[in-house]
Amino acid sequence: MRAVVTLTLSAFMLCACEGSKTPDQKAPAADGVFTAEAVAASETITAEDIRATVAEIASDAYEGRGPGSPGDAKARAYLAKELAAMGYKPAAADGGWEQPFALIGINASQPTSWTFIREGESFALQQSEEFIVGSGVQAERSTVEDGELVFVGYGIQAPEYDWDDFKGQDLTGKVLVMLNNDPDFDPELFEGERRLYYGRWMYKYQSAARQGAAGAIIIHTTPSAGYPWQVVQTSWTGEQFELPAGDEPRLQMAAWVTEDAARKVFTLGGQDMDALIESAKKRDFKPVSLKVRTSISFDNALADAGSANVLGILEGSDPELKKEVVVYTAHHDHLGIGLADMNVNPDDRIYNGARDNASGVASLLEIARAIASLPERPRRSIMIAFVGAEEQGLLGSKYFANNPPVPVGLIAGDINYDSMNIWGKTRDVAFVGMGKSSLDAVARQVADYQGRELVGDQFPDKGIYYRSDQFSLAIVGVPGLYVKGGTDFVGHPKEWGAEMVGAYTTRNYHQPSDELTDDWNFEGMLDDARFGFWAGLIMANADEKQAWYPGDEFEAARLKSLEELEQ
């Protein structure tokens, strides 16, 4: 049973006069956003309701919501039914709830070993323990024949930083070995410890393919990846999904190796890996042949698959502004059924994805319900987008951004939820992407209202901004507010929150153990959900759409989308 809270204006003012400092219970601001009616709507979002939705879609009945699976379809049907019951209308181009997109499923037959050779000497790496390999092509066979290994540092071309790891060398047919992350030793270069898109595995494989390489190998370390090797083992084995390939260059194979495995390769080539890593930190670095060659072939089982984004819209009240939309995003998918975690439960193969991202879906569902309960709708329309195949590389949100139901220039801004706070109330709230757009003022207004400290990305070295769905919309120009739980927990030392996040990443991230348990504390998630409710209300009622700060990396795309509206 959903709890419905009503609050009269007099009762609200009495609460305020008594000096309450609890979130969401302060006197209305002068701009009229935090009205008694809006407060009442925000309080329909409850921890109990969020928990109930997490319990539903993170249950074994949904089989981990893998793309194209029965559990995926079941989750989408559940979300569409809920949106319909709230009064939202289907928002897909065909008039339905689902925006379908095609996927190619690729299940690479992992070789048990991988041999590397130099002048008659050789050794073999062992699958899973030392390497994981995936197909770079949507074909039944991936093959690299006698490929020369070349160390290319970070594998980055970034003209704006006067950085080119390739230096015009002909790397056609080579196997490129590259470091994870981007150069993080200089705060004036690549924004220091803040990981940019250049540090993401997607960029690195794409970069290698543009050089004509046959394959690419990323050297994994936990600090440079932001997650342990076990995440590579579970996330990169079994069926992988991609949008159908276009005419972009492709690798034959894309691999990860452990740091120890990489050292074996460098040693075979007579190279000091540590010395080469140091040389890669300089602009004048040039690719270095390791004098090592390798061949690898494996079969790929291909399947036509598909998933869909679930889209609902609540029409705005302003005759002019209602054609514009504020979009909320959260990915409904996870990893489905895969390898068991032998250290936890050898019988559990379902990747329930309770925190990642049933928690974000549940929070967004309750936000949508609260907005729909307002006696007067916001000026702009509200679009709820539950996007799919995020775990495969933001595929659903990429499709949405490239095929939006409304012109992208009419999207006023995006609010994204992914992997929420499960440990309790915090004194702070994190805005991943702070410092890039006018959304700073929106977020600060809400944080002030809630009596919380607004902070930026608290784990900048992990590149979180480029790992969730608001990034897909940013690429086409839409400013986004990615809401994350803070780390300054009430009743705990300051360092406790970061320790909890770190422990989750080590033990549960992309593992079958990411399940709802009795020790989850939803009070912080509740505050963060209400934060998004207020932020969306401000964005929907503002006179202007949100904008990137001048010179931001996404400003040009925004200006282009606005120009297209005038054509």
KOLZA-804522 format. One line per 3 residues: number of its first residue (from 1); their letters; for each residue y, z, x of C-alpha. Coordinates in Angstrom, 3 decimals. Each point is the difference from the previous one (the first is absolute). Example, Ala and Ser with C-alpha at 12.3 -4.5 7.8 and 13.67 -1.06 7.14 Angstrom:
<midrens>
1	as	-4.500 7.800 12.300 ~ 3.440 -0.660 1.370
</midrens>
This chain:
<midrens>
1	mra	0.000 0.000 0.000 ~ 3.362 -0.996 1.436 ~ 2.636 2.679 0.193
4	vvt	3.302 -1.005 -1.596 ~ 3.032 2.047 0.939 ~ 3.119 0.026 -2.127
7	ltl	3.242 1.452 1.264 ~ 3.202 0.385 -1.990 ~ 3.367 -0.318 1.672
10	saf	0.822 3.667 -0.639 ~ -3.263 1.178 1.526 ~ 0.569 -2.200 3.019
13	mlc	3.494 1.351 0.557 ~ -1.257 3.581 -0.366 ~ -2.550 -0.629 2.716
16	ace	2.692 -1.418 2.249 ~ 2.341 2.921 -0.633 ~ -2.672 2.441 1.050
19	gsk	0.086 -1.599 3.428 ~ -3.421 -1.577 0.154 ~ -0.572 -1.909 3.243
22	tpd	-3.336 -1.532 -0.822 ~ -0.314 -3.809 0.209 ~ 0.963 -2.035 -3.038
25	qka	1.762 2.927 -1.695 ~ 3.570 -0.298 1.214 ~ 3.026 -0.772 -2.106
28	paa	0.516 -3.666 -0.844 ~ 1.957 -1.962 2.553 ~ 3.336 -1.436 -0.890
31	dgv	-1.265 -3.559 -0.010 ~ -2.064 0.709 -3.053 ~ -3.386 -0.833 1.513
34	fta	-1.442 3.513 -0.130 ~ 0.456 0.503 -3.716 ~ -1.903 2.483 -2.106
37	eav	-1.960 -2.890 -1.522 ~ -0.935 -1.312 3.436 ~ -0.986 3.488 1.163
40	aas	-2.270 0.324 -3.020 ~ -1.593 -3.353 0.822 ~ -0.509 0.963 3.658
43	eti	-1.757 3.175 -1.047 ~ -2.637 -1.957 -1.898 ~ -1.316 -0.783 3.491
46	tae	-2.371 2.861 0.699 ~ -2.370 0.920 2.786 ~ -2.818 0.259 -2.525
49	dir	0.467 -3.562 -1.199 ~ 0.221 -1.401 3.511 ~ -3.191 1.822 0.922
52	atv	-1.797 -1.316 -3.082 ~ 0.783 -3.612 0.926 ~ -1.089 0.527 3.609
55	aei	-3.245 1.518 -1.261 ~ -0.553 -3.026 -2.212 ~ 0.560 -2.951 2.314
58	asd	-1.262 1.710 3.155 ~ -3.303 0.838 -1.656 ~ -3.257 -1.648 1.062
61	aye	0.079 -1.968 -3.259 ~ 2.639 -2.279 1.583 ~ -2.146 -0.622 3.108
64	grg	2.936 0.298 2.389 ~ 1.988 -2.805 -1.697 ~ -0.896 -2.646 2.602
67	pgs	1.716 -3.375 -0.620 ~ -1.921 -2.185 -2.427 ~ -2.490 2.755 -0.832
70	pgd	-0.879 1.302 -3.473 ~ 1.843 3.199 0.934 ~ 3.100 -2.014 0.838
73	aka	-0.092 -1.681 -3.407 ~ -0.613 3.343 -1.703 ~ 3.049 1.538 1.691
76	ray	2.200 -2.916 -1.017 ~ -1.145 0.238 -3.613 ~ 0.693 3.740 -0.019
79	lak	3.523 -0.459 1.343 ~ 0.850 -2.794 -2.439 ~ -1.234 2.125 -2.899
82	ela	2.155 2.920 1.107 ~ 3.124 -2.144 0.381 ~ -0.531 -1.548 -3.412
85	amg	-0.303 3.429 -1.587 ~ 3.363 0.970 1.514 ~ 1.766 -2.992 -1.529
88	ykp	0.163 -2.281 3.037 ~ -0.491 -3.718 -0.518 ~ -2.178 -2.294 2.103
91	aaa	2.079 -1.509 2.803 ~ -2.214 -2.630 1.603 ~ 1.178 -3.600 -0.169
94	dgg	-2.735 -0.935 -2.470 ~ 0.997 2.805 -2.356 ~ -2.902 2.228 0.997
97	weq	-0.240 3.287 1.847 ~ -1.636 -1.442 3.092 ~ 1.440 -2.224 2.687
100	pfa	-3.222 -1.368 1.484 ~ -0.255 -1.190 3.581 ~ -2.877 -1.687 1.784
103	lig	-1.734 1.649 2.918 ~ -2.507 -1.248 2.518 ~ -2.607 2.610 0.821
106	ina	-1.308 -0.223 3.586 ~ -2.952 2.070 1.137 ~ -0.475 -0.514 3.726
109	sqp	-3.474 0.647 1.389 ~ 1.008 2.393 2.763 ~ -1.798 -0.858 3.268
112	tsw	-1.816 3.034 1.384 ~ 1.402 -0.651 3.482 ~ 2.712 -2.058 1.699
115	tfi	-0.396 -1.282 3.555 ~ 2.769 -0.490 2.574 ~ -0.609 -1.935 3.245
118	reg	1.701 -0.479 3.367 ~ -1.550 -1.906 2.893 ~ -3.551 0.924 -0.866
121	esf	0.799 3.618 -0.904 ~ -0.152 1.039 -3.629 ~ -0.248 2.861 -2.412
124	alq	-0.218 0.356 -3.773 ~ 2.048 2.094 -2.400 ~ -1.765 1.612 -2.936
127	qse	1.048 -0.703 -3.553 ~ 1.686 2.832 -1.871 ~ -0.002 2.390 2.946
130	efi	2.149 -2.285 2.173 ~ 1.122 -2.993 -2.054 ~ 0.519 -1.293 -3.518
133	vgs	0.463 -3.702 -0.591 ~ 1.165 -1.959 -3.025 ~ 0.337 -3.642 -0.879
136	gvq	3.332 -1.673 0.465 ~ -1.034 -3.020 -2.065 ~ -1.133 -0.479 -3.561
139	aer	-3.124 -1.812 1.109 ~ -3.717 0.665 0.098 ~ -0.014 0.317 3.790
142	stv	2.365 1.458 2.580 ~ -0.468 -1.170 3.571 ~ 1.636 0.574 3.354
145	edg	-1.612 -1.941 2.839 ~ 0.595 1.109 3.582 ~ 3.471 1.314 -0.751
148	elv	2.128 1.263 2.876 ~ 1.446 3.490 -0.543 ~ 3.730 0.258 0.615
151	fvg	1.953 3.252 -0.189 ~ 3.269 -0.678 -1.852 ~ 1.509 3.483 -0.092
154	ygi	1.178 0.787 -3.523 ~ -0.399 -3.601 -1.183 ~ 3.590 -0.055 -1.290
157	qap	2.670 -2.683 -0.232 ~ 3.281 1.596 -1.092 ~ 3.066 -2.096 0.874
160	eyd	2.373 2.637 -1.344 ~ -1.259 2.364 2.698 ~ -0.217 -2.724 2.661
163	wdd	-3.746 0.638 0.118 ~ -2.796 -2.555 0.433 ~ -3.425 1.106 1.164
166	fkg	-1.313 -3.570 0.175 ~ 2.638 -1.618 2.271 ~ -0.910 -3.496 -1.107
169	qdl	-3.508 0.090 1.482 ~ -2.664 -2.211 -1.525 ~ -2.351 2.413 -1.714
172	tgk	-1.888 -2.546 -2.064 ~ -3.611 1.004 -0.440 ~ 0.435 3.291 1.855
175	vlv	-0.981 3.479 -1.183 ~ 3.147 2.131 0.097 ~ -0.285 3.699 0.808
178	mln	2.956 2.043 -1.221 ~ 1.287 3.511 -0.346 ~ 0.515 1.620 -3.365
181	ndp	3.477 1.047 -1.164 ~ 3.234 -1.347 1.477 ~ 1.889 1.233 3.098
184	dfd	1.008 3.559 -0.903 ~ 1.237 1.404 3.282 ~ 3.665 -0.979 -0.349
187	pel	2.101 1.049 -3.038 ~ 2.200 -3.075 0.519 ~ -2.972 -2.373 -0.090
190	feg	-2.036 -0.671 -3.154 ~ 1.623 3.168 -1.440 ~ -1.947 2.272 2.315
193	err	-2.756 2.031 -1.592 ~ 0.604 -1.552 -3.418 ~ -2.722 -2.580 -0.429
196	lyy	1.177 -3.365 -1.250 ~ -2.001 -2.822 -1.548 ~ -0.528 -1.305 3.537
199	grw	-2.328 2.951 0.504 ~ -2.261 -0.748 -2.960 ~ -3.419 -1.564 0.413
202	myk	0.868 -2.691 -2.539 ~ 2.910 -1.207 2.093 ~ -2.045 0.031 3.208
205	yqs	-2.806 -2.152 -1.362 ~ 2.517 -2.396 -1.549 ~ 1.898 -0.134 3.285
208	aar	-3.177 -0.820 1.944 ~ -0.913 -2.733 -2.482 ~ 3.422 -1.610 0.429
211	qga	-0.762 -0.294 3.719 ~ -3.134 -2.017 -0.784 ~ -2.324 2.790 1.121
214	aga	-3.650 -0.064 -0.998 ~ -0.155 3.753 -0.407 ~ 1.906 3.236 0.436
217	iii	-1.014 3.508 0.983 ~ 2.153 3.060 -0.731 ~ -0.552 3.071 2.155
220	htt	-0.273 3.011 -2.286 ~ 1.250 3.443 0.847 ~ 0.639 2.663 -2.608
223	psa	3.651 0.522 1.010 ~ 0.815 -3.717 0.035 ~ -1.788 -0.747 -3.277
226	gyp	1.001 3.149 -1.855 ~ -3.604 0.607 -1.058 ~ -3.353 0.650 1.709
229	wqv	-2.679 -2.557 0.869 ~ -2.043 0.954 -3.041 ~ 2.655 -1.646 -2.201
232	vqt	-0.603 -3.297 1.786 ~ -3.742 0.480 -0.448 ~ 0.258 0.512 -3.745
235	swt	2.953 -2.242 -0.877 ~ -1.110 -3.066 1.976 ~ -3.676 -0.128 -0.878
238	geq	-1.520 -1.350 -3.171 ~ 1.742 -2.551 -2.173 ~ 3.604 -0.730 0.933
241	fel	2.431 -1.805 -2.280 ~ 2.783 -2.500 0.585 ~ 2.215 -2.191 -2.093
244	pag	-1.215 -3.616 0.192 ~ 1.045 -1.502 3.324 ~ 2.764 -2.536 0.227
247	dep	0.811 -2.155 2.995 ~ 1.002 2.883 2.256 ~ -1.728 0.250 3.407
250	rlq	-3.148 2.146 0.007 ~ -2.088 1.836 2.566 ~ -3.746 -0.419 0.090
253	maa	-0.479 3.719 0.421 ~ 2.132 3.157 -0.102 ~ -1.344 3.106 1.694
256	wvt	0.696 3.602 0.886 ~ -1.395 1.809 3.033 ~ 0.185 3.626 1.037
259	eda	2.080 0.991 3.004 ~ -3.135 0.765 2.023 ~ -1.469 -3.387 -0.865
262	ark	3.225 -1.708 1.063 ~ -0.134 1.784 3.345 ~ -3.453 -1.460 0.597
265	vft	1.367 -3.500 -0.613 ~ 2.993 0.504 2.310 ~ -2.216 1.478 2.711
268	lgg	-2.362 -2.965 -0.205 ~ 3.033 -2.199 0.545 ~ 1.038 2.004 3.054
271	qdm	3.129 1.247 -1.738 ~ 1.593 3.427 -0.256 ~ 0.589 0.390 -3.741
274	dal	2.553 2.781 0.399 ~ 2.029 -2.080 2.441 ~ -0.049 -2.998 -2.328
277	ies	1.104 2.168 -2.915 ~ 2.968 1.176 2.053 ~ 0.874 -3.593 0.901
280	akk	-0.134 -0.919 -3.707 ~ 2.922 2.356 -0.645 ~ 2.405 -2.316 1.821
283	rdf	1.729 -3.091 -1.328 ~ -1.152 -2.082 2.963 ~ -3.678 0.599 -0.755
286	kpv	-2.137 -3.129 0.065 ~ -3.511 -0.466 -1.410 ~ -2.755 0.923 2.441
289	slk	-3.404 -1.668 0.027 ~ -2.751 2.586 0.238 ~ -2.364 -2.581 1.534
292	vrt	-2.489 1.088 -2.637 ~ -1.586 -2.327 -2.531 ~ -1.784 0.617 -3.249
295	sis	-1.801 -1.765 -2.800 ~ -0.605 1.355 -3.447 ~ -1.303 -1.508 -3.229
298	fdn	-0.812 1.487 -3.343 ~ -0.619 -1.127 -3.552 ~ 2.331 0.741 -2.873
301	ala	-1.066 0.401 -3.597 ~ 2.829 -1.426 -2.111 ~ 0.715 0.750 -3.617
304	dag	2.687 -0.978 -2.448 ~ 1.417 3.221 -1.313 ~ 3.141 1.124 -1.613
307	san	2.025 2.928 -1.123 ~ 3.209 0.451 -1.920 ~ 3.232 1.918 -0.108
310	vlg	0.582 1.914 -3.228 ~ 3.560 -0.585 -1.201 ~ 1.839 1.666 -2.841
313	ile	3.672 -0.104 -0.951 ~ 2.329 2.167 -2.055 ~ 3.017 -2.015 -1.070
316	gsd	3.374 1.387 0.938 ~ 2.771 0.860 -2.442 ~ 2.902 -1.940 1.529
319	pel	0.336 -3.527 -1.437 ~ 0.815 -1.425 3.438 ~ -1.638 2.326 2.502
322	kke	-3.360 0.082 -1.789 ~ -0.879 -3.327 1.614 ~ -0.082 1.915 3.281
325	vvv	-2.898 2.341 0.797 ~ -0.703 3.097 2.007 ~ -3.565 -0.311 1.264
328	yta	-2.344 2.903 0.668 ~ -3.062 -0.751 2.153 ~ -3.239 1.803 0.810
331	hhd	-3.286 -1.563 1.095 ~ -2.969 0.583 -2.282 ~ -2.721 -1.128 2.423
334	hlg	-1.972 1.689 2.755 ~ -2.986 -0.923 2.189 ~ -2.801 0.015 -2.577
337	igl	-3.531 0.730 1.202 ~ -0.691 -0.078 3.731 ~ -1.454 1.926 2.902
340	adm	-0.760 3.677 -0.493 ~ 1.679 2.586 2.186 ~ -3.072 1.383 1.719
343	nvn	1.909 3.055 1.215 ~ 0.975 1.060 -3.523 ~ -2.448 -1.334 -2.600
346	pdd	-2.523 -2.706 0.903 ~ -0.658 -0.602 -3.712 ~ 3.626 -0.742 -0.954
349	riy	1.029 -3.651 0.386 ~ 2.780 -0.063 -2.608 ~ 3.514 -0.104 1.417
352	nga	1.696 1.724 -2.929 ~ 3.513 -0.254 1.412 ~ 1.228 3.094 -1.791
355	rdn	3.086 0.512 2.117 ~ 0.117 -3.675 1.053 ~ 1.055 -0.983 -2.608
358	asg	-1.131 1.593 -3.233 ~ 2.726 2.573 0.661 ~ 2.703 -2.690 0.135
361	vas	-1.354 -1.765 -3.088 ~ -0.112 3.260 -1.946 ~ 3.545 0.904 1.029
364	lle	1.301 -3.423 -0.999 ~ -1.841 0.062 -3.311 ~ 1.696 3.258 -0.907
367	iar	3.390 -1.305 1.139 ~ -0.505 -3.009 -2.264 ~ -0.874 2.303 -2.887
370	aia	3.084 2.130 0.580 ~ 2.338 -3.003 0.090 ~ -1.515 -1.322 -3.212
373	slp	0.657 3.361 -1.682 ~ 3.761 -0.196 0.532 ~ 1.875 -0.198 -3.313
376	erp	2.223 -2.704 1.521 ~ -1.454 -2.481 2.404 ~ 1.598 -0.655 3.404
379	rrs	2.411 -2.921 0.291 ~ -2.323 -2.076 2.175 ~ -3.604 -0.725 -0.849
382	imi	-2.751 2.008 1.663 ~ -3.035 -1.832 1.394 ~ -3.138 1.884 0.938
385	afv	-2.130 -1.867 2.528 ~ -3.414 1.386 0.851 ~ -0.894 -2.358 2.836
388	gae	-3.422 -0.838 1.376 ~ -1.706 -0.628 3.352 ~ 2.511 2.077 1.953
391	eqg	-2.658 1.285 2.347 ~ -0.767 -3.586 1.003 ~ 3.511 -0.600 1.316
394	llg	2.434 0.487 -2.922 ~ -1.453 -3.077 -1.703 ~ 0.826 0.828 -3.619
397	sky	3.599 0.935 0.710 ~ 0.356 -3.068 2.228 ~ -1.154 -2.163 -2.892
400	fan	2.356 1.816 -2.378 ~ 2.959 -0.427 2.372 ~ -0.682 -3.711 0.425
403	npp	-0.674 -0.522 -3.724 ~ 2.280 2.472 -1.761 ~ 0.109 0.044 -3.825
406	vpv	3.802 -0.117 0.286 ~ 2.078 -1.657 2.723 ~ -0.075 2.244 3.030
409	gli	3.792 0.148 0.029 ~ -0.174 1.815 -3.350 ~ -2.103 2.837 1.415
412	agd	2.551 2.780 0.478 ~ -2.249 2.053 2.262 ~ -3.503 1.363 0.462
415	iny	-1.433 3.526 0.044 ~ -3.431 0.313 1.604 ~ -2.645 2.715 -0.128
418	dsm	-2.956 0.209 2.369 ~ -2.076 3.021 1.093 ~ 1.831 2.965 -1.460
421	niw	0.445 3.617 1.041 ~ -3.123 2.047 -0.887 ~ 0.951 3.265 1.740
424	gkt	2.774 1.528 -2.112 ~ 3.779 0.338 -0.341 ~ 2.301 -1.072 2.809
427	rdv	3.601 0.720 0.845 ~ 0.425 -3.636 1.006 ~ -0.823 -3.473 -1.296
430	afv	-0.546 -3.048 2.195 ~ 1.507 -3.448 -0.492 ~ -1.888 -2.507 2.120
433	gmg	2.589 -2.691 0.615 ~ 3.047 2.250 0.011 ~ 2.930 -1.428 1.898
436	kss	-0.563 -3.576 -1.143 ~ 1.634 -0.377 -3.410 ~ 2.219 1.375 -2.755
439	lda	-3.071 1.868 -1.226 ~ 0.983 2.709 2.483 ~ 2.694 1.144 -2.444
442	var	-2.420 -0.088 -2.935 ~ -2.592 2.070 1.826 ~ 2.586 2.472 1.259
445	qva	1.362 0.520 -3.504 ~ -3.456 0.830 -1.334 ~ -0.884 2.210 2.948
448	dyq	3.225 1.952 -0.477 ~ -0.755 0.395 -3.683 ~ -3.480 1.311 0.790
451	gre	1.347 2.339 2.665 ~ -2.077 -1.667 2.717 ~ 0.772 -1.392 3.417
454	lvg	-0.215 -3.793 0.227 ~ -1.725 -1.140 3.177 ~ -1.066 -3.371 1.356
457	dqf	-3.424 -1.084 1.149 ~ -1.544 3.086 1.580 ~ -2.687 -2.008 1.768
460	pdk	1.949 -2.990 1.345 ~ -2.602 -0.747 2.635 ~ -2.542 -0.927 -2.687
463	giy	1.994 -2.934 -1.390 ~ -0.431 1.196 -3.568 ~ 2.908 -2.089 -1.284
466	yrs	-1.926 -3.178 0.834 ~ -3.282 1.298 -1.399 ~ 0.759 0.345 -3.697
469	dqf	0.982 -2.229 -2.853 ~ 3.784 0.350 0.092 ~ -0.168 -2.010 3.231
472	sla	-1.250 -3.068 -1.903 ~ 3.047 0.155 -2.243 ~ 2.324 0.683 2.936
475	ivg	-1.155 -3.229 1.642 ~ 1.390 -1.955 -2.966 ~ 3.160 2.105 -0.006
478	vpg	-0.562 2.891 -2.426 ~ 1.250 3.405 1.247 ~ -2.676 2.638 -0.397
481	lyv	-0.270 3.775 -0.212 ~ -3.383 1.142 1.281 ~ -0.352 3.603 -1.126
484	kgg	-2.178 2.271 2.158 ~ -0.580 3.697 -0.177 ~ 1.872 2.186 2.444
487	tdf	-1.636 2.176 2.655 ~ 2.084 3.194 -0.280 ~ -2.273 1.923 -2.357
490	vgh	1.080 3.055 -1.905 ~ -1.912 3.033 1.257 ~ -1.145 -1.605 3.237
493	pke	1.344 -0.460 3.536 ~ 1.887 -3.246 0.598 ~ -2.774 -1.564 2.061
496	wga	-2.648 0.641 -2.673 ~ 0.764 -3.116 -2.031 ~ -0.363 -2.405 2.897
499	emv	-3.253 1.734 0.889 ~ -1.330 -0.557 -3.527 ~ 0.917 -3.690 0.053
502	gay	-1.605 -0.357 3.424 ~ -3.181 1.716 -1.126 ~ -0.247 -2.251 -3.054
505	ttr	0.463 -3.101 2.161 ~ -2.709 1.150 2.385 ~ -2.555 1.103 -2.593
508	nyh	0.655 -1.795 -3.273 ~ 2.169 -3.108 0.421 ~ -2.041 -3.066 -1.065
511	qps	-3.129 2.116 -0.233 ~ -2.309 0.891 -2.926 ~ 1.337 3.560 0.317
514	del	3.392 -1.013 -1.447 ~ -0.894 1.705 -3.288 ~ 1.722 2.292 -2.462
517	tdd	-0.884 3.614 0.788 ~ 0.889 3.319 -1.564 ~ 2.369 0.921 2.813
520	wnf	2.457 -2.821 -0.727 ~ 3.427 1.398 -0.850 ~ 1.938 -2.352 -2.287
523	egm	3.326 1.842 -0.050 ~ 1.497 -2.049 2.830 ~ -1.342 -3.232 -1.462
526	ldd	1.661 0.966 -3.266 ~ 3.383 0.400 1.717 ~ -0.438 -3.364 1.726
529	arf	-0.926 -1.722 -3.252 ~ 3.097 1.410 -1.682 ~ 2.004 -1.138 3.028
532	gfw	-1.088 -3.583 -0.712 ~ 0.800 0.385 -3.680 ~ 3.588 0.994 0.813
535	agl	0.407 -2.639 2.706 ~ -1.162 -2.739 -2.350 ~ 2.335 1.223 -2.729
538	ima	2.968 -0.128 2.369 ~ -0.960 -3.488 1.206 ~ -0.518 -1.254 -3.535
541	nad	3.377 1.284 -1.190 ~ 2.098 -0.914 3.049 ~ 2.670 -2.668 -0.314
544	ekq	-1.373 -1.927 2.991 ~ -3.385 -0.910 1.391 ~ -1.084 1.683 3.216
547	awy	0.904 -1.663 3.293 ~ -1.090 0.078 3.630 ~ 2.482 1.225 2.549
550	pgd	1.705 -2.838 1.887 ~ -2.145 -1.204 2.855 ~ -3.251 1.443 -1.322
553	efe	-3.127 -2.021 0.724 ~ -0.424 -0.803 -3.720 ~ 3.625 -0.692 -0.917
556	aar	-0.280 -3.773 0.460 ~ -2.903 -0.212 -2.439 ~ 2.004 1.957 -2.578
559	lks	3.034 -2.236 0.347 ~ -2.215 -3.059 -0.360 ~ -1.568 1.340 -3.215
562	lee	3.433 0.719 -1.452 ~ 1.234 -3.467 0.914 ~ -2.967 -1.531 -1.779
565	leq	1.110 1.701 -3.207 ~ 3.213 -2.027 0.146 ~ -1.758 -3.348 0.338
</midrens>
